[in-house]
């Protein structure tokens, strides 16, 4: 197969095929012969905790990762980029001739920037377990695994299908989904 044929074949692939995802499951994705199951770590406001409490959280998390060497950690920047809105305001600003409206557009753009700056620390952390498809289909086993991981003092929960779609959106598009993702 020559280069041009490979290019054409690649262009015909679906998004899932390009990502290597066979299917989205209730708690993760199937990739190859295994399933990646996601556990969402609940955000904690560290700015109000004492240094001792923060140290305890770090030690708990370290213990969890040491006890589960096959567990992977995914860190995502889960804030909205507002890029489309920003581009809209810039385009309108260039087209607008009314000075009062231009000032309002500048204020809206400035407000958008301040909202994004305030959310600049919006991070999301996900623990990923690689399981065979049979183990991943065992709901009670997954719930036991969730309790086991939470036993390390980390607030987490098993991801549900809408969470999985949102995570994929953030990971691949660098933008959060604002509406329900379709199953296509």
Secondary structure as the mmCIF struct_conf table of DSSP 4:
data_model
#
loop_
_struct_conf.conf_type_id
_struct_conf.id
_struct_conf.beg_label_comp_id
_struct_conf.beg_label_asym_id
_struct_conf.beg_label_seq_id
_struct_conf.end_label_comp_id
_struct_conf.end_label_asym_id
_struct_conf.end_label_seq_id
HELX_RH_AL_P HELX_RH_AL_P1 UNK A 3 UNK A 12
BEND BEND1 UNK A 13 UNK A 13
HELX_RH_AL_P HELX_RH_AL_P2 UNK A 15 UNK A 19
TURN_TY1_P TURN_TY1_P1 UNK A 20 UNK A 20
BEND BEND2 UNK A 22 UNK A 22
STRN STRN1 UNK A 23 UNK A 25
TURN_TY1_P TURN_TY1_P2 UNK A 26 UNK A 27
STRN STRN2 UNK A 28 UNK A 31
TURN_TY1_P TURN_TY1_P3 UNK A 32 UNK A 33
STRN STRN3 UNK A 34 UNK A 41
HELX_LH_PP_P HELX_LH_PP_P1 UNK A 42 UNK A 43
HELX_RH_3T_P HELX_RH_3T_P1 UNK A 46 UNK A 48
BEND BEND3 UNK A 49 UNK A 49
HELX_RH_AL_P HELX_RH_AL_P3 UNK A 51 UNK A 67
TURN_TY1_P TURN_TY1_P4 UNK A 69 UNK A 70
STRN STRN4 UNK A 72 UNK A 77
BEND BEND4 UNK A 79 UNK A 79
HELX_RH_AL_P HELX_RH_AL_P4 UNK A 83 UNK A 95
HELX_RH_AL_P HELX_RH_AL_P5 UNK A 99 UNK A 118
TURN_TY1_P TURN_TY1_P5 UNK A 119 UNK A 121
STRN STRN5 UNK A 123 UNK A 132
HELX_RH_AL_P HELX_RH_AL_P6 UNK A 133 UNK A 137
HELX_RH_AL_P HELX_RH_AL_P7 UNK A 139 UNK A 150
TURN_TY1_P TURN_TY1_P6 UNK A 151 UNK A 152
BEND BEND5 UNK A 153 UNK A 153
STRN STRN6 UNK A 156 UNK A 158
HELX_LH_PP_P HELX_LH_PP_P2 UNK A 159 UNK A 160
HELX_RH_AL_P HELX_RH_AL_P8 UNK A 161 UNK A 173
BEND BEND6 UNK A 174 UNK A 175
BEND BEND7 UNK A 178 UNK A 179
HELX_LH_PP_P HELX_LH_PP_P3 UNK A 180 UNK A 182
#
